[in-house]
Amino acid sequence: MKYTAILLLIALFTCSSLQASPLDYLFQDLDFSDEHLTSSHELLIGQISNSAYDEARATAKKLVSEVSDSDLDSLILAKVLANSAIIELNWDLEEAINIVNQAIDLTEIINPFHKDLFGMLLIRAFAEEKLGDHTSTTDTLRRAQHISHRHDGVYTRDQLPIIKSLALINEDRGRLESADREQRFRLKISEQAYGVNAEELIPTLEELGIYFAKRGYSIPGILGQTDMNRIKLFRFSFKMYERAIAIIEDKYGPNDLRLVSPLKGLSKAKFLLGSAKTNSRSAMERATEIISNNPTTDTPDFARAIIDLADIYTMTQDSRAYETYQHAWVLLSEKPEYEQLRYDAFAKPKWLHHDDFRPVLKRQPVGIDESTELFVEVEFDVLENGSVKNVEIIESNVPNDKKKSFRDSVRRIKYRPRLVDGNPRVTEGLSLYQTFVVHRPEPTVETTSETGPET
């Protein structure tokens, strides 16, 4: 039971779309003015630190009971309840909400905008998000954000996890323009917190580069206003990567290994735009050159960089892909200890990229029970140049137009080809099984967003 509980809690604390951990909001420094209660609280913190969650749950419940029977300040009881709710997230989400709501009620009596409500509300948001209640999660996060604004101003960095979470929730719900606004506001907060040219800003710039490239790619490249929006999103993505690159160059020079990550991101973003293939290759070529010229680079790292470059060549239909893959193969053939790396890289085709395909149906197909999995299964071949040919539908239970769309999407997939003795080979009879979901929109409930100006 203990091992299972640890796994569940780790999953809860790491797989949530909320960009923080409930443990970040554990109330650790509590003044009980009572030796026994202080000892119990220290025991609880130690059990949590040692991942002894079964024991921590029992200790937390006992501490709640003992503090409830004491004459301690109600805020102390509220914090003890909040800690108990954090542990209860692993076992019973509804009960965790009940417990933390008690903590919130006690704190609101003291002050409806008490600073400690911030953490308590985020604990509740974790439970609501895990229950799939996006509306309640959003409302709770907005309230926590408002409290942080009241105490520390509109641009307080404490709200960064909230902003990231709200952006993800809006993206999941298809509210893409709202998600864009949250991401832009996140940039503004980070700039206020760290400075517009601070090294600490780089992770945010790279994450936004990824996000806005994906957003731009999700919009069909057609003429008219939609196309202009697409270009605008891609340009913002490029700007994020270019800012990260400039910050690193200014601080560490033009050949620092820290440049590799944003250069690779910029390369992939420009590839996704579709009309900047030369620039896409140039960015990846520069990243590869930096790696090759760095004295600390070992053979496996250099080989991986060359493979990344060859993948870009494959995706942009550049004839240099063949010789670049061969170069990596030769490097990974130098020593027996590289054999596993070579096998992982080239033993079978690796899916690199395909045009965006959303496996969503607008309505349940007639004659198919809602409990039945909806799917398409196809079989195809991968040629020496990584292209897909001979796509055939093996089995499916979705409408014909979705079958055709998925088959067309598979035809556009680019693969890293399988290599034998350093030479690309055709791979026949690969299969791909794609499940579909039926889109059942939630009731639209708009909330007032206090996200400040766009940048």
Buried (B, 14 or more C-beta within 10 A) or exposed (E): EEEEBBEBBEEBBEEBBBBBBBBEBBBEEBEBEBEEBEEBBEBBBEBBEEBBBBBBBBBBBBBBEBBEEBEBBBBBBBBBBBBBBBBBBBBEBEBBBBBBBBBBEBBBEEEEBBBBBBBBBBBBBBBBBBBEBBBBBBBBBBBBBBBBBBEBEBBBEBBBBBBBBBBBBBBEBEBBEBBBBBBBBBBBBBBBBBEEEBBEBBEBBBBBBBBBBBBBBBBEEEEEEEEEBBBBBBEBBBBBBBBBBEBBBEEEEEEEBBBBBBBBBBBBBBBBBBEBBEBBBBBBBBBBBBBEEBEEBEBBBBBBBBBBBBBBBBBBEBEBBBEBBBBBBEBBBEEEEBEEBBEEBBEBBBBBBBBEBEBEBEEEBEEEEEEEEBBBBBBBBBBBBBBBEEBEBEEBBBBEEBBEBBBEBBBEBBBBBBBEEBEBBEBEEBEBEBEBEEEEEEEEEEEEBEBBEEE
